[in-house]
């Protein structure tokens, strides 16, 4: 699917920072697929576009509530059952690949309980029940700026894989 981004919007976002630059492309990609990444819209995107949407979901969930939240909110299967780790390694982010692989071990062990419907109180208790994720959450938070910078540079260096620039 061709994702179109206005040159002016991209240039303006680039002056505001890497997060804004990436977000302009992410927003345009979601707009192109009707706002939702799912089994029907995923085939419309290429591997790089899917990886970018996955990274932003991963980043947003981990920065907000860590791996427990990511898994509970339904992103675990996407991150751990797809070659997402290999894709980010291919983008030149081996530390993120390693972090995901370490988290995958705990995901495999605990995901059924973490993914179940529960009250807010039960959800909050999961953070205490699964402290194995704590160090991984901290590693992501500490490395997030570098990870996002690497993603932004990859996108910028391979812009034609993500979008078509319109005047």
ABEGO torsion letter per residue (X at the ends): XBBBBBAAAAAAAAAAEAAAAAAAAAAAAAAAAGGBBBAAAAAABBAAAAAAAAAAAAAAAAAAAEAAAAAAAGAAAAAAABAAAAAAAAAGBAAAAAAAAAAAAAAAAAAAAAABBBBAAAAAAAAAABAAAAAAAAAAAAAAAAAAAAAAAAAAAAAAAABBBBX
